Amino acid sequence: MRDIVFERAPFATADMPAATAAAAMRLRDLEVWPVVDHDGHAVGLLSF
């Protein structure tokens, strides 16, 4: 995840509701979405 290009935001946040994240992933046709904390540090991945 260290190699993620941060200009390709938006990212999911740790406090984002699951339904919101799932809807955003479907809209963007994403299977995996990086999750960042409020400082922009990667904390995980969502997969759909």
C-alpha positions, -999 to 999 in steps of 0.1 A, spaced: 0 0 0 30 23 4 31 27 -34 -5 40 -37 -6 72 -57 -23 97 -34 -35 119 -63 -60 91 -71 -82 100 -41 -108 98 -27 -101 71 -2 -124 54 23 -120 65 59 -121 43 90 -152 60 102 -171 58 69 -204 38 72 -201 4 54 -232 11 33 -216 44 21 -183 27 13 -201 -1 -6 -221 24 -26 -190 44 -35 -172 13 -45 -201 2 -68 -203 36 -83 -165 36 -91 -165 -1 -101 -139 -9 -75 -132 -43 -60 -106 -30 -35 -105 5 -19 -77 18 4 -88 30 38 -69 60 54 -70 76 88 -77 113 92 -40 121 87 -40 103 53 -21 73 65 -31 39 50 -48 17 76 -63 -11 55 -83 -21 25 -119 -27 18 -128 -55 -6 -161 -60 -23 
